[in-house]
């Protein structure tokens, strides 16, 4: 892909995320500062925000021991106004992560706030580290990052957040081998039927 083509693809990819990244600022908010983060949360989520700060610093230490850490503090916003579990990362105009507090209700292994916050915070922070590496000293690094396969990007985030010896991932891999359905790298790169998170974690 040409330099312009990669840039155009990146812009198109970021448009929906930029819209989704808007956070309703109404109501009373508080901000806590830690060595590497500014944690923003609506009033009433003080205990959860402190737990999030501890988990974020723990994740930073884990990742900084193996990856080049980004400069400056990361803006970390905690929300509890939705009924789904998720989080997302944006590096524009600064490094920022938004985390939705409700834990995955259908997964008993993630049924408490601290476990969910640990997983999602580490996962999203990996993306901050990834994009910072891509952008360091190279204006086209972010565009190239957008062309990498999902199993490489998301697999790395799962590798650090779920642990290198995840029992769930091991079960997925055993099942794929027993069914003789383990995908090739080409299938992982192009076929949406193959979940890039778990397979990617296994490859990492």
N, C-alpha and C positions, 0 to 999 in steps of 0.2 A: 504494500500500500504506500502511496506517495505521502510526503510530509503533509500536504494539504488535505489529502484524503483521511489520514489519521486524525488530523485536527478536527475536521468536520465530523467524523464519527464520534470523537470525544465530546464535542459540543452537543450533538444530538443525544448522546447517552446521559449527559449531565442535566438536560432540561427537565425531565420528569423528576429526577432526584432533587434538583433545586427547588421545585415547587413543593415536593413532599417535605423538604427540610424546614419549611416555615413553621415556627412555633408561636402559638397564641401568647402574647406577652401580657394579656389582661390579668387582673388579680394581683395578689401580693406574692412576691418572689423573694428568695434569699440566696445569697452566694457565699460559698465557703471556698477558701483557698488552701491548697496543699502544695507541696514542692513542685509538682508537675501538672497540676490541674486547677481549673476553676470550676466548681460544681454548682450548677444553678438548679433550683427546685422550688416549686410552689410552697408557700407556707403550709405546714402540716405534714411535710415529708422530711422533717429534720433528722429523725433516726435513720431513715432509709438513705438520706444523703450522706450521713456520716459513714454508714456501711459501704456505700458506693465509693467514697473517697478512699477508704482503706483497701477495697478491692482494686481500685484503679492504680493505686501506688504499688500494690503487690504485683499487678500485671506489668506495670512499667519496669519493675526490677527484674522480673522474669525475662521480658523481651530485651531489655537493654544489655543483659548479660550475653546475648547472642546476636543482636542486631544493632545497627547504628541508630541511636535515638534521635528523634526530631528535636529541633530547637524550639524553645518557648513553651509556654503552658498550653495544654489542650483544653478547649471549652467543652464541658461535659454537662449535658442537660438531662434531668430526670423528670419523666412525665407519668402521671397515673390517671389520665383522662380518656383512656381507650380500653377496650376489652380484648386486646390481643397482645401477644408477646413478640417483641421485635426490637431492633436497634438499627441505626444506620450511621454512616460516617461521611463527612464532607471535608474537603481540604480547601475550600474556597468560601469566603475570603481568608479563612484561617482554619487550622485543624480543630474540628469539632465533632463530637459524638452526641447523638440523642438516643436515650434508652427509655423504653416503655416498661414500667415497673411490673405489671402483672406477669407472673410466672406461667410457663406452659402447663395448662390445667390437665392435659391428657398424659403427661409424662411424670410418673411418680418420682423419678430420679431427679427432677428439677422442680419439685413442688414447694420449695421454700425460697424466700427472697434472696438469702445469701448465696445459695447455689446458683440460682438464675443470674444474679448480678455478677457473680464471678465469671460465669461462662460468657455472657453477652459482652461484658466490659472487656475481657481479654480478647475476644474475637474481633470486636470493632477496633480496639487499639492496634491490633496487628495491621489492620488496613491503614491506619495513620502512619505506622512505621514503613509499610510498603510504599506508599505514595511519596513519603519524604525521601526514601532512597531513590525512587524513580526521578524525582525532581532535582536532586542534589547536583548542581553544576551542569545541568542539561535541560535546556528549555523544551526539548521534545520528549523528555522522559515520561511525562504524564500521558502523552498521546500514545506512546508505545505501551504503557501499562494497560491501556484500555484494549489493546489487541491480544493480550495474553489470555490463555484459556481459563475458564472458570475453575477447573480442578486445581490449577496451580495457585490462583489467588485465594479462593475460598478454602482449598485444602490446607494451605499454610495456616490460615486463621483457625481452622478446626484442629490442626495439629497442636497448636499452642494452647487453645482454650479447653479442649477435651482431654488432653494428655496423650502422651506418646503410646500408651498401652491401653487405649480405650476398649473396653469389653464390647461395647456396642459396635464399634467399627470392626473389631475382630469377628464378631458374629456375622456381620454383613459380608465380609470377605470370605468366610468359610462357606456361607450359603451360596455365594456366587460361584465358588470353585466346585462345590458339590453339584450344582445345577449346570455346570459347564457354560456359564453365562457371564464370565468375567470379561469386561469390555477391553478392547484394544485402546491404545492411546488415541488413535484416530477417532474411534467412537466416542471417547471421553471429550475430545475436542469439538465434535460436531453434532452428536446425537443427544437431544435434551432428555431422552428417556433415562440416561445414566446420571444419577445424582452426583454432582461434582464435589459436594462437601465431604461425604464419607469416603468416596474413592480417592479424592484428592488427599485427604488426611492419611490414608493408607500409603499412598505413593510418597508422601513426605516422610 
